[in-house]
Amino acid sequence: MDLNLNVRGLGQSATLAVNELAAELVRQGRTVFKLGLGQSPFPVPASVVEELRTHAYEKNYLPVRGLRKLRAVVAEYHRERSGVQSSEDDVLVGPGSKELMFILQLVYYGDLVIPTPSWVSYAPQAHIIGRQIHWVTTSRENCLRLMPEDLDRICRSDPSRPRIVILNYPANPTGSTYTGQELKALARVARRYRVVLLSDEIYAELHHRGRHVSISRYYPEGTIVSGGLSKWCGAGGWRLGTFTFPRDLRWLLDAMAVVASETYTSTSAPIQYAAVRAYQGGMELEDYLWQSRRILRSLGNHAWTELHHTGAYVPKPEGAFYLFPDFECFRSRLEARGIRTGVQLCERLLEDTGVAVLPGSAFGRPRDELSMRISYVDFDGARALVGARDVPAEQELDEPFLDAYCPSVMVGIDHIVNWVRL
C-alpha cells in the first residue's frame, strides 16, 4: 500500500482508542470504569439546545470564516475576559478546534514546540504534516508546566527560526494552570523570539475557581486563542471550535480561511446559530458553569487526596477534569508483577480492575515512566447538577455527595489506589 510516509505507522488517537476498547469490554459483560476519554459529563445547557432546535432548518452554507454574528459574540467574549481588543474579523470558526490546529500547522511553516506532557493530538498532527517537533521537558518542581527558562533554552539556539509554541491550560493531562506572573514571564520570552503562541484555552471556563487569565493579555500581538464548545458547554459532539487572532496575524487567518474553503467549506449552520446563544452567556449559563466547577473541584480534590496519600506524585488539579499520577514510588513492586512501562501499567489495571485510563507515554512522557492520565468524568452530569443545586452555595460538596452522584469515579479511584498497593 502506498501510504503517505507521514501517516504510515500512526495509530488511532489514544483517547478515542481507549473509549472504544472500554465499550467493547462492556459489550462482553465487564464492568468498566471509563476514566480514559476526556468528555464533559454535563448536558448542553437547555437554552443552547433550544437554539439548535429553532435553527435546525438552516441548510445553507455559511461563510467559511463563520457566521458573522457568532464571530462578533466570540470577539466580545474575549474582550470582556482578556481585555484584548478584537472584532469579528479576528475570529475564525471551524468544525472543532482540532481541525483549526491542523490547518494552522499546515499553513505556517515553522517548528512545533510543546511541553511534555501535552494533549495527545498536537504531535501527531505535526507528524502528519511533516513539521519538526520539539518536546520541552518539564519538572515535578514546576507541576509539569512549561517554564520561561525552558522555552528560552529551545529558542535561543536558533533565535530567528519560525516556531509555534502551544500552551494549554488548565492543562490536559494534568489539570494544572499558570499564575499571572508565570504567564508574564512566558510572554516576555515569546515576544523576544517572535514566536506564534497558540494558547489552547478550551478548558478556560472550567478553572475550578473561575479565575482563568489568558496569556493574550500579556502577549496580544503574537497569541492566537483557541476555544470551542466541547468542554465548558458539554457539546463535544457538536464539533465547533474558534480561533481568535491578533490583528498582526491577520495574514495567518486569511491563509487558514483559504485552506478551509478547499477542505471543510464551512461549519454546520444550525450549530453556529446555537453557539451564538452559548457565547452570549446570561444567568442560566453562569449558574451552569458555577455548579460544574463546584462539582469538578470537589471531585478532583477528593481523587487527588486519595492518590497523593499513596505516595504517588500527582500535580493538584486547578481546572479541567484530569489527574496525572506517576507511580514511580511503586516501581519495584510493579516490576515484580511484570509491569515496567506506562502502557503495561494501564493494560494490567484495565484487565485486573476494569478501570480504563491512558498511559503517560500517549502524552509525550518517556515509555518507561509509570504515569497515567485519569479523566474523572464518568458520572451523570445532569443528575449531579440537580443534586448540587440542593447543597447551600457556601458548602463544599462532601464525600457522601460524591458517592451518591459520582459513584463510578469514586469506585474507580479506590480500585487504582488499592491495586497499586498490592
Stockholm file with secondary structure:
# STOCKHOLM 1.0

chainA/1-422         MDLNLNVRGLGQSATLAVNELAAELVRQGRTVFKLGLGQSPFPVPASVVEELRTHAYEKNYLPVRGLRKLRAVVAEYHRERSGVQSSEDDVLVGPGSKELMFILQLVYYGDLVIPTPSWVSYAPQAHIIGRQIHWVTTSRENCLRLMPEDLDRICRSDPSRPRIVILNYPANPTGSTYTGQELKALARVARRYRVVLLSDEIYAELHHRGRHVSISRYYPEGTIVSGGLSKWCGAGGWRLGTFTFPRDLRWLLDAMAVVASETYTSTSAPIQYAAVRAYQGGMELEDYLWQSRRILRSLGNHAWTELHHTGAYVPKPEGAFYLFPDFECFRSRLEARGIRTGVQLCERLLEDTGVAVLPGSAFGRPRDELSMRISYVDFDGARALVGARDVPAEQELDEPFLDAYCPSVMVGIDHIVNWVRL
#=GR chainA/1-422 SS CCCCTTTTTCCCCHHHHHHHHHHHHHHTTCCCEECSSCCCCSCCCHHHHHHHHHTTTCCSCCCTTCCHHHHHHHHHHHHHHHCCCCCGGGEEEESSHHHHHHHHHHHSCSEEEEEESCCTTHHHHHHHHTCCEEEEECCGGGTTCCCHHHHHHHHHTSTTSCEEEEEESSCTTTCCCCCHHHHHHHHHHHHHHTCEEEEECTTGGGBTTSCCCCGGGTSTTTEEEEEESTTTSSCGGGCCEEEECCGGGHHHHHHHHHHHHHTTCSCCHHHHHHHHHHHHCCHHHHHHHHHHHHHHHHHHHHHHHHHHTTTCBCCCCCBTTEECCBCGGGHHHHHTTTCCSHHHHHHHHHHHHCEECEEGGGGTCCTTCCBEEEECCCSCHHHHHHHHHTSCTTSCCCHHHHHHHCHHHHHHHHHHHHHHTC
#=GC SS_cons         CCCCTTTTTCCCCHHHHHHHHHHHHHHTTCCCEECSSCCCCSCCCHHHHHHHHHTTTCCSCCCTTCCHHHHHHHHHHHHHHHCCCCCGGGEEEESSHHHHHHHHHHHSCSEEEEEESCCTTHHHHHHHHTCCEEEEECCGGGTTCCCHHHHHHHHHTSTTSCEEEEEESSCTTTCCCCCHHHHHHHHHHHHHHTCEEEEECTTGGGBTTSCCCCGGGTSTTTEEEEEESTTTSSCGGGCCEEEECCGGGHHHHHHHHHHHHHTTCSCCHHHHHHHHHHHHCCHHHHHHHHHHHHHHHHHHHHHHHHHHTTTCBCCCCCBTTEECCBCGGGHHHHHTTTCCSHHHHHHHHHHHHCEECEEGGGGTCCTTCCBEEEECCCSCHHHHHHHHHTSCTTSCCCHHHHHHHCHHHHHHHHHHHHHHTC
//
